Structures are given as structure tokens and as C-alpha cells.
Amino acid sequence: MTKRRSDAVEANAETIADSTRWRILMVLLAAIAMSLINVSIVNVALPSIQQGLGASQSDLQWVLSGYALTFGVVLVAAGRAGDLLGRGGIFIVGVAVFTAASIASGLAPDADWLNVARFVQGVGSGLLSPQAVGMIQQYFRAAERGRAFGYFGTAVGLSVGIGPVLGGLLIELGGADLGWRLTFLANVPIGIAAIVMAFAWFPKPLFSQGANTASSTSRRVIATFRSLDPIGAVLLGLAVFAALFPFMESESSPLTWLLLPLGIALVAFWIRWERRYARLGRSPMVDLSIFSTRSFTNGALIMTLYFTGMTSIWVLVALYLQQGLGESALATGLISTPAAFISAFAANWAGRRVMTYGRKMVIWGLFLALIGLAASITVVLLHAGGYLSIWWLLLSLALIGVAQGAVISPNQALTLAEVPLQYAGSSGAIMQTGQRIGTSIGIAVITAAVFASLNVTSWSLAVTFGFGLIMLVVLCALGVALKDLRDRSHDYRRSQ
């Protein structure tokens, strides 16, 4: 059944018209932009939510963490469901769930209601996100795929940049109570438009008919259920939950850290289960043989390390400017936002050239990230000495924006290039899960190190220490990228 599914996907990708490909991409990017804008808008809306609902600090923490947790838990299972049942259909379900949860969030009468709605919103985002990556993999080839991932990176950069500004405007227009509600309700027209366009433009059928070879409806249902590997999905979901939860709720009790070794044990059990499932002749949730594809393993590790370090930059910058220097949230946004737009432009430029330069583009992007971090440290220290305005961070963070555009989208294209299409969704979801875990661990560990150092030093030196830790993680990512370049060169010589 897997082979027939793969052949059908290949044929579909070959016969689809060019104009349809790009319309499909437009729908995917609209939904991805909606989910990402929602993340950055909520960061701006937290004070208004606290005032409007009388929410506690714990409530506000879960407004952020609940979404991230459910998003990370469902990612791989959702990617596999798309691979088997049809990426277009699962994508539409995800957008519908996200849109409905946005309505529930915007109409929330209290903090508990809002947090439940945010959990559901995370599920919707987790359903749609791997389908977007899988469908780009499915419908685009060679240089076109690089361009498509470049546009994907552009959408990411613009969404991150627009979110805080849009959130500020909506809160300004709506006031303390209505404003934060509008930040959620703004998703609704985008979600509805994405669903309408998906029904109009996505190839039919939206759901796979690959199981029709079974002789009865009951046998088709059982075959599909087994292919979804429900036990594997539960095991991996619990493992991701155990890995993420301690970093989101570490202050509640030291006992939460016991979940980490439990998470490692669950991953080991999940791997054993997947191997056993494959030996029985069934279709596992994740084809573990993809990890023998060095380009995938190296690329996924690069992304995990990159997100472990680089996402903490924006947290440290916001903390330093607002708590360390007493700058306003507006000033913080003005310093950080240009880098997001530069990242969007760089992602588009890099996406058009990734198939020409390959892994070298990612390597140079990581070098540029190190230069941007070193320049940011210089600005912070010179400002502390009274020699330089803090607004010089605009320039150093712009270098980091270029680095993001040169690393994230090109690395996605290169990492998934040799992955079988029947596992495109689940493989992309594995990479995204690594990003999510890396982000959570990185922010928790690096910010904790910065706050610990504040007990003995100044804000400028503490932030310098934090940037130094990020540089060490980026150096590790650079090491893996150089290894991947060497592996590719070796494989190329051996094939000649």
C-alpha cells in the first residue's frame, strides 16, 4: 500500500499544472502566516489579557506554553496522518480547528476558557504545519522546491515581523478589553479564506483512496488505523510531552524534572516499537531508515541546534532592553522588527540559489550568525561603557536576520531532498519537533543562566554571557554542517 501511495504522489506531482502548484503554495503560506502571526501577537497582548480577564502569572504562562505543548505533541502523528490519509484533507481540518479555536479564544469569558482554547489552537497548528512542508515536498521539484521553501521562509520572516506591530495596533484600536480579543479574532477571516481556497485549488480527492483495495469497509478502516500506528503515536506524543513540560513549568516543583529521564525512556521504547511494527510487515509511524540518510539526520540536527541557540536571541534582547535599560516595548519592537523583514528577504534570495550552492549556503549563514552575535556583544559592551548608542543593535541584529534567511529555509530544502515522498509529512514533522524541543530547552537554559549571572554582575555582562552561550551552540551546528558537506562530497566522489 505504501508503494502505491508513493507512486500516486509522484504521478500527481508530475501532472499538476504550474499555476496550480503556486496557488497551492499561496494557500499553505496564508495558513502558516496566520499561525505564526498568532504567536507573536499573543506576546504583545499578554498585559491586556491579564488586565481584561484578571489572569494570574501562571495563567499567562499557560497562554504561551499550552499552545506550544500541544503543537509539539501532535506534530509527528499529524504528519504521518497526512502522508497516509491525504495532506490536503488533514491541512483543511487543521485550519478549521485553528480557526474555531481562535473564535473561542477571542470570546473567552475567563482565563481557564482561554487556556483550553489555546490548547486546541495548538492542535490545529500541529495538524496543518507538517502538511505544508509535506505538500511543498510533494508538488515541487529541484530548483522550484528551493524557491518554494524560500517563499516559505519569507512568509515566516514577515509573519514574525508583522505580528507585534499588528498586535499593538489592534490593542490600540480596541482598548484594554476588546483589543486582545481582536488579536485572536483577526485569524478568522484568514482561516476562512484559506479553507475556501483549499477546497477550490487543492487536487482531489482531498483524502487518500489508497486503502480501497480492501474487500470491505471494516477491513479498510482496520488497515488505515494500523497504518497510522496509534501506539507509536501515543508513545512519541508522551515522550515529547515529557521532554517539553519541565522547561515550561520548571518553577512549580523540582519533581517535574523527573519527566526528562522518563521522556528518554519513552523515546527508546518508541524506537523499539517502530522496529517491531516494521518487522511485522506493517507501516510504522516513522520509517526509522530515514535516519540512515545522512543528509536528513545531519540537517535535522543542524535545525535542532540552531533553534536551541538562536531563538533565545530575541528573548535576551527584549529582556535586556526593557528590564536592563528601561526601554519601552515599542522601542524593543523597533529594534527587533527590521531583522525579521531582512530575514524574509534573505530567505527568498537563498531559496532561489540553494540548489546551486547547497550546504555551503547554510555554512555561510551560520558563520554570519556568529559574526552578528559577536557584533551584538560589542554593541552591548560599548554601550555599557558610554561609547555607543544601543540603536547600533539594529545593524548587528540585521546580520542575524540575514543569517536566519540563509539557514532555515535552505536547510529545510536540503534536509528533505532525499526523503521518500510517502514519509515527507512525518519526516518534516520530526524536524519541526526537534526545532520545538530545541527552542524550549534553549530559552529555558540560556535565560536561566543569564538571570543567575545577574546575581553577581551587570545586565550588559549577563547578556554578553548569554550571547556567548548561543555562540557555542551555533558553533556545534556549524560543525554538523561542515560534516554534512564532507559527507556529501564523499558520497559524490564514490558515485563517480
ChimeraX attribute file (.defattr): number of C-alpha atoms within 10 A of each C-alpha:
attribute: neighborCount
match mode: 1-to-1
recipient: residues
	/A:1	15
	/A:2	16
	/A:3	9
	/A:4	12
	/A:5	19
	/A:6	18
	/A:7	14
	/A:8	15
	/A:9	18
	/A:10	15
	/A:11	11
	/A:12	14
	/A:13	18
	/A:14	14
	/A:15	9
	/A:16	13
	/A:17	11
	/A:18	13
	/A:19	8
	/A:20	14
	/A:21	20
	/A:22	15
	/A:23	16
	/A:24	22
	/A:25	20
	/A:26	18
	/A:27	22
	/A:28	26
	/A:29	22
	/A:30	17
	/A:31	29
	/A:32	21
	/A:33	24
	/A:34	26
	/A:35	25
	/A:36	20
	/A:37	27
	/A:38	23
	/A:39	18
	/A:40	19
	/A:41	24
	/A:42	21
	/A:43	15
	/A:44	22
	/A:45	22
	/A:46	18
	/A:47	14
	/A:48	20
	/A:49	25
	/A:50	18
	/A:51	12
	/A:52	19
	/A:53	16
	/A:54	12
	/A:55	18
	/A:56	12
	/A:57	11
	/A:58	10
	/A:59	19
	/A:60	20
	/A:61	14
	/A:62	21
	/A:63	24
	/A:64	19
	/A:65	22
	/A:66	23
	/A:67	23
	/A:68	25
	/A:69	24
	/A:70	22
	/A:71	25
	/A:72	25
	/A:73	25
	/A:74	26
	/A:75	34
	/A:76	28
	/A:77	27
	/A:78	30
	/A:79	33
	/A:80	30
	/A:81	25
	/A:82	30
	/A:83	30
	/A:84	27
	/A:85	20
	/A:86	23
	/A:87	29
	/A:88	27
	/A:89	21
	/A:90	23
	/A:91	30
	/A:92	24
	/A:93	16
	/A:94	26
	/A:95	30
	/A:96	21
	/A:97	20
	/A:98	29
	/A:99	29
	/A:100	20
	/A:101	26
	/A:102	28
	/A:103	19
	/A:104	21
	/A:105	26
	/A:106	21
	/A:107	17
	/A:108	17
	/A:109	12
	/A:110	14
	/A:111	21
	/A:112	15
	/A:113	13
	/A:114	24
	/A:115	22
	/A:116	19
	/A:117	25
	/A:118	25
	/A:119	21
	/A:120	24
	/A:121	31
	/A:122	28
	/A:123	27
	/A:124	31
	/A:125	30
	/A:126	32
	/A:127	30
	/A:128	30
	/A:129	26
	/A:130	32
	/A:131	33
	/A:132	26
	/A:133	26
	/A:134	26
	/A:135	25
	/A:136	24
	/A:137	26
	/A:138	24
	/A:139	25
	/A:140	21
	/A:141	15
	/A:142	12
	/A:143	16
	/A:144	15
	/A:145	23
	/A:146	31
	/A:147	25
	/A:148	27
	/A:149	29
	/A:150	30
	/A:151	24
	/A:152	27
	/A:153	30
	/A:154	27
	/A:155	26
	/A:156	26
	/A:157	28
	/A:158	22
	/A:159	26
	/A:160	24
	/A:161	25
	/A:162	18
	/A:163	24
	/A:164	25
	/A:165	17
	/A:166	18
	/A:167	25
	/A:168	19
	/A:169	14
	/A:170	21
	/A:171	21
	/A:172	13
	/A:173	12
	/A:174	15
	/A:175	15
	/A:176	18
	/A:177	15
	/A:178	18
	/A:179	23
	/A:180	28
	/A:181	25
	/A:182	23
	/A:183	26
	/A:184	23
	/A:185	21
	/A:186	20
	/A:187	23
	/A:188	21
	/A:189	12
	/A:190	18
	/A:191	25
	/A:192	16
	/A:193	13
	/A:194	23
	/A:195	21
	/A:196	13
	/A:197	16
	/A:198	21
	/A:199	14
	/A:200	12
	/A:201	14
	/A:202	19
	/A:203	15
	/A:204	12
	/A:205	10
	/A:206	17
	/A:207	15
	/A:208	18
	/A:209	13
	/A:210	17
	/A:211	20
	/A:212	13
	/A:213	10
	/A:214	13
	/A:215	9
	/A:216	9
	/A:217	11
	/A:218	10
	/A:219	14
	/A:220	17
	/A:221	14
	/A:222	13
	/A:223	16
	/A:224	17
	/A:225	12
	/A:226	16
	/A:227	20
	/A:228	24
	/A:229	21
	/A:230	14
	/A:231	16
	/A:232	22
	/A:233	23
	/A:234	15
	/A:235	19
	/A:236	25
	/A:237	23
	/A:238	19
	/A:239	24
	/A:240	26
	/A:241	20
	/A:242	22
	/A:243	25
	/A:244	25
	/A:245	19
	/A:246	22
	/A:247	20
	/A:248	21
	/A:249	16
	/A:250	13
	/A:251	10
	/A:252	10
	/A:253	9
	/A:254	10
	/A:255	10
	/A:256	16
	/A:257	16
	/A:258	12
	/A:259	17
	/A:260	19
	/A:261	13
	/A:262	15
	/A:263	21
	/A:264	15
	/A:265	13
	/A:266	20
	/A:267	20
	/A:268	14
	/A:269	15
	/A:270	22
	/A:271	17
	/A:272	12
	/A:273	18
	/A:274	22
	/A:275	15
	/A:276	13
	/A:277	19
	/A:278	15
	/A:279	11
	/A:280	10
	/A:281	8
	/A:282	17
	/A:283	20
	/A:284	24
	/A:285	30
	/A:286	25
	/A:287	16
	/A:288	14
	/A:289	9
	/A:290	17
	/A:291	15
	/A:292	9
	/A:293	14
	/A:294	16
	/A:295	25
	/A:296	24
	/A:297	17
	/A:298	23
	/A:299	24
	/A:300	25
	/A:301	21
	/A:302	29
	/A:303	23
	/A:304	22
	/A:305	25
	/A:306	28
	/A:307	26
	/A:308	27
	/A:309	28
	/A:310	23
	/A:311	17
	/A:312	22
	/A:313	22
	/A:314	14
	/A:315	13
	/A:316	20
	/A:317	20
	/A:318	19
	/A:319	18
	/A:320	19
	/A:321	18
	/A:322	16
	/A:323	12
	/A:324	14
	/A:325	13
	/A:326	11
	/A:327	14
	/A:328	13
	/A:329	15
	/A:330	14
	/A:331	15
	/A:332	18
	/A:333	15
	/A:334	16
	/A:335	21
	/A:336	20
	/A:337	24
	/A:338	19
	/A:339	27
	/A:340	25
	/A:341	24
	/A:342	23
	/A:343	31
	/A:344	29
	/A:345	23
	/A:346	23
	/A:347	33
	/A:348	24
	/A:349	19
	/A:350	30
	/A:351	33
	/A:352	19
	/A:353	16
	/A:354	27
	/A:355	19
	/A:356	13
	/A:357	11
	/A:358	17
	/A:359	24
	/A:360	16
	/A:361	21
	/A:362	30
	/A:363	23
	/A:364	16
	/A:365	25
	/A:366	27
	/A:367	17
	/A:368	20
	/A:369	29
	/A:370	23
	/A:371	17
	/A:372	23
	/A:373	24
	/A:374	16
	/A:375	19
	/A:376	26
	/A:377	22
	/A:378	17
	/A:379	24
	/A:380	23
	/A:381	18
	/A:382	15
	/A:383	16
	/A:384	17
	/A:385	10
	/A:386	10
	/A:387	10
	/A:388	15
	/A:389	12
	/A:390	18
	/A:391	15
	/A:392	16
	/A:393	21
	/A:394	17
	/A:395	17
	/A:396	21
	/A:397	26
	/A:398	22
	/A:399	23
	/A:400	28
	/A:401	28
	/A:402	25
	/A:403	28
	/A:404	28
	/A:405	31
	/A:406	32
	/A:407	28
	/A:408	25
	/A:409	28
	/A:410	31
	/A:411	29
	/A:412	24
	/A:413	26
	/A:414	21
	/A:415	25
	/A:416	26
	/A:417	18
	/A:418	14
	/A:419	20
	/A:420	15
	/A:421	21
	/A:422	24
	/A:423	23
	/A:424	26
	/A:425	34
	/A:426	28
	/A:427	31
	/A:428	28
	/A:429	27
	/A:430	20
	/A:431	24
	/A:432	24
	/A:433	22
	/A:434	22
	/A:435	23
	/A:436	24
	/A:437	22
	/A:438	23
	/A:439	21
	/A:440	24
	/A:441	21
	/A:442	26
	/A:443	23
	/A:444	17
	/A:445	16
	/A:446	24
	/A:447	20
	/A:448	13
	/A:449	16
	/A:450	21
	/A:451	15
	/A:452	12
	/A:453	17
	/A:454	15
	/A:455	10
	/A:456	10
	/A:457	12
	/A:458	13
	/A:459	22
	/A:460	21
	/A:461	18
	/A:462	22
	/A:463	28
	/A:464	22
	/A:465	17
	/A:466	24
	/A:467	25
	/A:468	17
	/A:469	18
	/A:470	26
	/A:471	22
	/A:472	13
	/A:473	19
	/A:474	24
	/A:475	19
	/A:476	17
	/A:477	26
	/A:478	22
	/A:479	15
	/A:480	19
	/A:481	24
	/A:482	17
	/A:483	15
	/A:484	22
	/A:485	19
	/A:486	13
	/A:487	15
	/A:488	16
	/A:489	12
	/A:490	11
	/A:491	11
	/A:492	10
	/A:493	9
	/A:494	8
	/A:495	7
	/A:496	5
